[in-house]
């Protein structure tokens, strides 16, 4: 079913692609800041199909339990950007497929981009040259910077999904996925002391006799 899913994406076959989604679908795709239903998938088709070139499965696991099928995999996606260049990213995806009669449909899922070929962030501009004597004077008047935090705190914002299966009177997790969607960088070093030269003291008036 996943092969058919990606064939529809590559062919931009929106009509058949939407038949793969269950009416009660709930999932959290990488493009959305919050979980969406089937309508959210339909609304994203134009952007999802745009510039699509190819896909390649990097790792895949499938498990079927009764009328529930679970797929979890990583896929390398290549697209053409608006400027004509190619961009790739590796996305982790999990889909929960539900069999209704003879048809399998996606009823739950989640995806997260784990790497991208986006261009690197431009490096900071080189500091302007300041003569050593002026730097030393400026440092004498600057407020000392606090000692660096030896163990900086990183804030992680995870996304998680868990699929539960009821067996008799017990609910159990049968599938799940988690991904860090943002990670704060270490605190930036304190700004350098401003470059300035203290004003020269006023000279005493010289009397003329």
Residue, then its C-alpha position, 0 to 999 in steps of 0.5 A: x500500500x505504501x508503494x501505491x501511496x508514493x506512486x500517487x504522490x509522484x504522479x500527482x494523482x489526487x483523486x486516487x490518493x484521497x481514497x487511501x485516507x479513512x474518513x476518520x483519519x487523525x494524524x500529525x504531518x510534518x507540514x502542520x503545527x497541529x494534528x489534522x483530519x482528512x480535510x487537512x490532508x486534502x488542503x495540503x495536496x497542492x503543496x505536497x505534490x509541487x515539484x516532486x521528483x523522486x523518493x527512495x525508501x531508506x528503512x522500512x518495517x511493516x506489521x499486520x495484526x488482524x485488520x490493522x497494518x502498521x508501516x514505519x519507514x524513512x524516505x529520502x524525498x527529492x523536489x525541485x525548488x522554485x529556482x530550479x535547483x534540487x533539494x532533498x530531505x529525509x522524512x520519518x513516517x508512520x501510517x496505521x492502515x485499517x482494513x474495512x471489507x477488502x480495502x485498506x485505508x490510512x486512519x492514523x499517522x505522523x511524519x517528521x523531517x529529520x534532515x535536509x539539504x537546505x543551504x547552511x546559515x551564512x556565517x557572521x560578519x567578520x568583526x571590524x578591526x579595532x587597535x589593541x590599545x583602544x580595545x584595552x581601554x574599552x575593556x577597562x570600562x566594560x561590565x565583566x561578562x558572567x561566567x559561561x554556563x558549563x552545562x547549557x540547557x537545551x529545550x526540546x519540543x517533541x511530537x509523539x503519536x501512539x496507536x492503541x488497540x483494545x483487546x478484551x477490556x484492555x487498551x495497549x499501545x500497538x504502535x507509536x512514533x516520536x520526533x524532536x521538531x525543534x532544538x534550541x541552540x546553546x546560549x550565544x556568547x555575551x556581546x563584545x564590549x563596545x569599542x569606544x575611547x574615553x573622552x580626554x580630561x579637560x586641561x587646566x587653564x593656563x594663566x598668562x602674566 
